[in-house]
Amino acid sequence: MYRTTTCGALRLSQVGEQVTLAGWVQKARRMGGMIFVDLRDRYGITQLVFNESLVGPDLIAQAEKLGREYVIQVSGKVAERENKNPKLDTGDIEILVERLSVLNASEVPPFTIEDETDGGDDLRMKYRYLDLRRSCVRSNLELRHRFALAVRRYLDAQGFLEVETPVLIKSTPEGARDFVVPSRMNPNQFYALPQSPQTFKQLLMVSGFDRYFQIVKCFRDEDLRADRQPEFTQIDCEMSFVEQEDVLTIFEGMTKYLFQELLGVEVATPFPRMSWQEAMSRYGSDKPDTRFGMEFVELKDTLSGFGFGVFDDAAYIGGICAKGAASYTRKQLDALTDFVKRPQIGAKGMVYARVESDGTVKSSVDKFYSQETLQALAAKMQATPGDLILILSGDEPMKVRKQLCELRLEMGSQLGLRDKRQFSCLWVVDFPLFEWDEETQRFYAMHHPFTSPKPEDIPLLATDPGAVRANAYDMVINGVEVGGGSIRIHDSGLQAQMFDLLGFTPEKAQEQFGFLMNAFKYGAPPHGGLAYGLDRFVSLFAGLDSIRDCIAFPKNNSGRDVMIDAPSLIDQEQLDELCLSLTQPK
């Protein structure tokens, strides 16, 4: 055996025992007649001691040659440390080394393999196999492992069956772009990688499976950001003979269980419910962060008509009140203005007003407004002395709300109101079923073509499709959409009507989704479900800003794996077998 125990297991109760350890050299240092080595494996770090007064010169000479990341095996006796290290689980003991074997020497690593590393993102992604040795990264994957186990335990106890669905499927429109895979055996034809198991899980409901789940890889060819990867993992679930409330109750229970089991945090149920319209009006987002207030206040009636053209001509004026932030300097306020004017946000400017300690209000547009009007502004904003009011306006209300949302989140971060150790959960419900695209002059499904409309809104499909609400729901935690789903259409006639509104001819609908529509003819039960983003959920539990840090081998923001250099060119022979020829991109 290479080891009798691990580098995280030994305690004072083992003092005097003879042990063998194996692992990587974290660091080595000489102090007088002794050499100290920190030995690391997946389980922890143990201090090794090479004492010149106890061992021969050959062993000391071996120890002096040890460098970072050497793989070694040592044998020796467990001893109590004189200078204990309370930061280590093994900090009360050390190993008095009697034998050393170098199993593999290492080149000097490109960055320090410690929690506080000197390696940037690109360098660490190139050498991801080294980055994974860092305990902070490894702990994220250990949490992910425990999370997946807990999900399986909960769903199994609720009667769900884990069923695998195909990875090579048919390409379908709507949603993000598909990743496509050429078929050698079927020249000039292509598979697609699944964006989700949507149609297969619905077919499982038609098959009578009643409760299905799967922890499954999904693929979407879309622009990337901190919480997106081209391949990601879903906890995909579906249930038969359920209404919306049944689904929400089951998965509130799962969320409560996960918080308690993995974090020891008690979250109250039932979660608050908020309509999509209300979320957009109050927070400018369909995934509002409700850990703090600073809700939007509409100010058109209060601030227009006083000669300030920016407000007089605006279709929407909205403000937020940052409690206690009146002390912001001109430099800080200018930085906030620059923030909202960034191209990603797109505001033209920002107006601010301070409530002074004596109750008077000073604004950046004082010359247009009397103190009486500014006092009315403060009253409407429920602002008190010491508060700061920030205002945006524009021609498109929804666009301004989204800009104000970004400003609200920035202020929440600056004022320390977005504590990662605090959790605020809610359901956002009653989404629009369709969204209108001006460029193509047609409706698109806001979620997917199989989402059922609210039963009471079905008559509006024929008269006012834009007003139809979806029987859909998203779970939001701390401003992150961790999961979402809907009650599905199970009636083939209603599904055909949905396809028609989305611009599908009957022939095209049959070509793309005929297998599903045909299945519905054979007794499809009412069904619905949801899918959680496992990567997002785990990163939320771990307090991470990016899902990349809880994925073993992630892609960068360009969708590249810089470690293995993928995607890459393939040989001409492979292209010929696939009947493919390459052209230069336009």
Residue pairs with C-beta under 8 A, 6 or more apart in sequence:
1 20
2 20
2 22
2 73
2 103
3 20
3 21
3 22
3 73
4 19
4 20
4 21
5 19
5 20
5 21
6 21
6 41
6 42
6 43
6 44
7 21
7 23
7 39
7 40
7 41
7 43
7 44
7 45
7 46
7 90
8 41
8 42
8 43
8 44
8 45
8 46
8 89
8 90
9 43
9 44
9 90
10 19
10 46
10 78
10 90
10 93
10 95
11 89
11 90
11 92
11 93
12 80
12 92
12 93
14 78
14 93
15 78
15 79
15 80
15 93
16 77
16 78
16 79
17 77
17 78
18 75
18 76
18 77
19 75
19 76
19 77
19 78
19 95
20 73
20 74
20 75
21 39
21 41
21 46
21 48
21 73
21 74
21 75
21 95
22 41
22 71
22 72
22 73
22 74
22 103
23 39
23 40
23 41
23 71
23 72
24 39
24 40
24 41
24 69
24 70
24 71
24 72
24 106
24 113
24 133
25 37
25 38
25 39
25 40
25 66
25 67
25 68
25 69
25 70
25 72
25 106
26 37
26 38
26 39
26 40
26 45
26 68
26 113
26 114
27 37
27 38
27 68
28 35
28 36
28 37
28 38
28 63
28 66
28 67
28 68
29 35
29 36
30 36
30 64
33 51
33 52
33 53
34 49
34 50
34 51
34 52
35 49
35 50
35 60
35 63
35 64
36 47
36 48
36 49
36 50
37 47
37 48
37 50
37 63
37 66
38 45
38 46
38 47
38 48
39 45
39 46
39 47
39 48
39 72
39 74
39 95
40 133
42 138
44 88
44 89
44 90
45 88
45 90
46 90
46 93
46 94
46 95
47 81
47 85
47 88
47 90
47 93
47 94
47 95
48 74
48 76
48 94
48 95
48 97
49 79
49 94
49 95
49 96
49 97
50 59
50 60
50 63
50 97
50 100
51 96
52 60
54 96
55 97
55 98
59 97
59 98
59 99
59 100
62 100
62 102
63 97
63 100
66 72
66 102
67 105
67 106
67 108
68 106
68 108
68 109
68 112
68 113
69 106
69 109
69 113
69 130
69 133
70 102
70 104
70 105
70 106
71 102
71 103
71 104
71 106
72 100
72 101
72 102
72 103
73 100
73 101
73 103
74 95
74 97
74 99
74 100
74 101
75 97
75 98
75 99
76 95
76 96
76 97
76 98
76 99
77 95
77 96
77 98
78 93
78 94
78 95
79 93
79 94
79 95
79 96
80 92
80 93
80 94
81 91
81 92
81 93
81 94
84 91
84 92
85 91
109 127
109 130
110 119
110 123
110 126
110 127
110 130
111 117
111 118
111 119
111 123
111 124
111 127
111 130
112 118
112 119
113 130
113 131
113 133
113 134
114 134
115 134
115 135
115 136
117 124
117 131
117 134
119 127
119 131
121 556
122 556
122 562
124 130
124 131
125 131
125 554
125 556
125 562
125 563
126 562
126 563
127 563
128 552
128 553
128 554
128 563
129 563
131 137
132 138
132 141
132 552
137 549
139 542
140 538
140 539
140 542
140 544
140 549
140 550
141 550
141 552
143 262
143 538
143 541
143 542
143 550
144 534
144 538
144 550
146 262
147 258
147 262
147 534
147 537
147 538
147 541
148 215
148 534
150 257
150 258
150 261
150 262
151 213
151 215
151 235
151 254
151 258
151 534
152 162
152 215
154 253
154 254
154 257
154 258
155 162
155 211
155 213
155 237
155 254
156 162
158 211
158 250
158 253
158 254
159 210
159 211
160 211
160 212
160 213
160 237
161 209
161 211
161 212
161 213
162 212
162 213
162 214
162 215
163 204
163 209
163 212
163 213
163 214
164 214
164 216
165 194
165 197
165 200
165 201
165 214
165 216
166 194
166 200
167 193
167 194
167 217
168 181
168 191
168 192
168 193
169 191
169 192
169 193
169 194
169 200
170 191
170 192
170 512
171 178
171 180
171 190
171 191
171 192
172 178
172 192
172 199
172 512
172 513
173 512
174 444
174 445
174 448
174 449
174 502
175 195
175 220
175 448
176 195
176 220
176 221
176 222
177 220
177 221
177 222
178 192
178 193
178 195
178 219
178 221
179 192
179 193
179 219
179 220
179 221
179 230
180 190
180 191
180 192
180 193
181 190
181 191
181 192
181 193
182 189
182 190
182 191
182 578
182 579
182 580
183 189
183 190
183 191
183 578
184 577
184 578
187 578
187 579
188 579
193 219
194 200
194 216
194 218
194 219
195 218
195 219
195 220
196 218
196 234
196 236
196 531
197 214
197 216
197 218
197 234
197 236
198 448
198 450
199 450
199 513
199 515
199 516
201 212
201 214
201 236
201 237
201 238
201 529
202 238
202 450
202 488
202 516
202 519
202 524
202 527
203 515
203 516
203 519
204 212
204 238
205 212
205 238
205 239
205 240
205 488
205 524
205 525
205 527
206 519
206 520
206 522
206 523
206 524
206 525
208 240
208 525
209 240
210 239
210 240
210 241
211 237
211 238
211 239
211 240
212 236
212 237
212 238
212 239
212 529
213 235
213 236
213 237
213 238
214 234
214 235
214 236
215 233
215 234
215 235
215 236
215 534
216 233
216 234
216 236
217 231
217 232
217 233
218 231
218 232
218 233
218 234
219 230
219 231
220 228
220 230
220 232
221 230
222 228
222 230
224 230
224 555
224 557
224 558
224 559
225 557
226 545
226 546
226 547
226 548
227 480
227 533
227 535
227 536
227 539
227 546
227 547
228 547
229 535
229 547
229 548
229 551
229 554
229 555
230 555
230 559
231 555
232 533
232 534
232 535
232 547
233 533
233 534
233 535
234 531
234 532
234 533
234 534
235 483
235 531
235 532
235 534
235 537
236 529
236 531
237 251
237 485
237 529
237 530
237 531
237 532
238 527
238 528
238 529
239 246
239 247
239 250
239 527
239 528
239 529
240 525
240 526
240 527
241 525
241 526
241 527
242 487
242 526
242 527
242 528
243 487
243 526
243 528
244 429
244 471
244 473
244 487
244 528
247 473
247 485
247 487
247 528
247 529
247 530
248 270
248 271
248 427
248 473
249 270
251 475
251 483
251 530
251 532
252 269
252 270
252 271
253 269
255 267
255 271
255 425
255 475
255 477
256 266
256 267
256 269
258 537
258 541
259 265
259 266
259 267
259 423
260 266
260 267
262 541
263 541
265 423
267 423
267 425
271 425
271 426
271 427
271 475
272 290
272 425
272 426
272 427
273 426
273 427
273 429
274 282
274 288
274 426
274 427
274 428
274 429
275 428
275 429
275 430
276 286
276 428
276 429
276 430
276 431
276 432
277 430
279 285
279 286
279 287
279 288
279 428
280 286
280 398
280 401
281 296
281 401
282 288
282 295
282 296
283 289
283 290
283 295
283 296
283 405
283 408
284 296
284 318
284 401
284 402
284 403
284 404
284 405
284 408
285 402
285 405
285 479
286 428
286 431
286 474
286 481
287 428
287 474
287 476
287 479
287 480
287 481
288 426
288 428
288 476
288 479
289 409
289 412
289 418
289 424
289 478
289 479
290 424
290 426
290 476
290 479
291 412
291 417
291 418
291 419
291 422
291 423
291 424
291 478
291 479
292 412
292 417
292 418
293 323
294 320
294 321
294 322
294 323
294 408
294 411
294 412
294 417
295 320
296 318
296 319
296 320
296 401
296 404
296 408
297 318
297 319
297 320
297 321
297 380
297 381
298 316
298 317
298 318
299 317
299 318
299 319
299 377
299 380
299 391
300 314
300 316
300 317
302 317
302 373
302 376
302 377
302 380
303 311
303 317
303 369
303 373
303 377
303 391
304 311
304 312
304 314
304 317
305 312
306 312
306 368
306 369
306 373
307 368
308 365
308 368
308 369
310 348
310 349
310 351
310 393
311 317
311 351
311 393
313 395
314 393
314 394
314 395
314 400
315 394
315 395
315 396
315 397
316 393
316 394
316 395
316 396
316 397
316 400
316 401
317 391
317 392
317 393
318 391
318 392
318 393
318 400
318 401
318 404
319 377
319 381
319 389
319 390
319 391
319 392
319 404
320 389
320 390
320 404
320 407
320 408
320 411
321 381
321 382
321 383
321 387
321 388
321 389
322 387
322 388
322 389
322 390
322 411
322 415
323 384
323 386
323 387
323 415
324 386
324 387
324 415
325 386
325 387
325 388
325 411
325 415
326 354
326 355
326 356
326 385
326 386
326 387
326 388
327 386
328 336
328 388
333 350
333 352
333 364
336 350
336 352
336 390
336 407
336 410
336 411
337 349
337 350
339 345
339 406
339 407
339 410
340 347
340 349
340 350
340 392
340 403
340 406
340 407
341 347
341 348
341 349
345 403
345 406
345 407
346 399
346 403
347 392
347 394
347 400
347 403
347 407
348 394
350 390
350 391
350 392
350 407
351 363
351 364
351 365
351 390
351 391
351 392
351 393
352 363
352 364
352 388
352 389
352 390
352 391
353 361
353 362
353 363
353 364
353 374
353 377
353 378
353 383
353 388
353 389
353 391
354 361
354 362
354 363
354 387
354 388
354 389
355 361
355 378
355 383
355 384
355 385
355 386
355 387
355 388
355 389
356 362
356 385
357 385
357 386
358 385
359 385
360 371
361 371
361 374
361 375
361 377
361 378
361 383
363 369
363 374
363 377
363 389
366 374
369 377
377 383
377 389
378 384
378 387
378 389
381 387
381 389
383 389
390 407
390 411
392 400
392 403
392 404
392 407
393 400
394 400
394 403
409 418
409 479
411 417
412 418
418 478
418 479
420 478
420 543
421 543
422 478
423 477
423 478
424 477
424 478
425 475
425 476
425 477
426 475
426 476
427 473
427 474
427 475
427 476
428 473
428 474
428 476
429 472
429 473
430 454
430 469
430 470
430 472
431 446
431 447
431 469
431 470
431 472
431 474
432 446
432 466
432 468
432 469
432 470
433 445
433 446
433 451
433 453
433 457
433 465
433 468
433 469
433 470
433 472
434 443
434 444
434 445
434 446
434 465
434 466
434 468
434 501
434 502
435 443
435 444
435 446
436 442
436 443
436 444
436 466
437 443
437 444
442 502
442 503
443 465
443 466
443 501
443 502
443 503
444 502
445 451
445 498
445 502
446 470
446 472
447 470
447 472
447 484
447 486
449 495
449 498
449 499
449 502
449 513
450 486
450 488
450 489
450 495
450 498
450 516
451 470
451 471
451 472
451 486
451 487
451 488
451 489
452 470
452 471
452 486
452 487
452 488
452 489
452 490
452 494
452 528
453 460
453 461
453 468
453 469
453 470
453 471
454 468
454 469
454 470
454 471
455 471
457 467
457 468
457 469
458 468
458 494
460 467
460 468
461 468
461 497
461 498
461 501
465 501
470 486
471 486
471 487
471 528
472 484
472 485
472 486
472 487
473 484
473 485
473 486
473 530
474 481
474 483
474 484
475 481
475 482
475 483
475 484
475 530
475 532
476 482
477 540
478 540
480 536
480 540
481 533
481 536
482 532
482 533
482 536
482 537
482 540
483 530
483 531
483 532
483 533
483 537
484 530
484 531
485 528
485 529
485 530
485 531
486 528
486 530
487 526
487 527
487 528
488 527
488 528
488 529
489 495
489 498
490 520
490 524
490 525
490 526
490 527
491 520
491 524
492 517
492 520
492 521
492 524
495 516
495 517
495 520
496 506
496 509
496 517
499 506
499 509
499 513
500 506
500 509
504 512
509 517
510 517
533 547
535 547
535 550
535 551
536 547
538 547
538 550
539 545
539 546
539 547
539 549
539 550
542 549
542 550
544 550
547 554
548 554
553 561
553 563
555 561
556 562
559 567
560 566
560 567
575 581
575 582
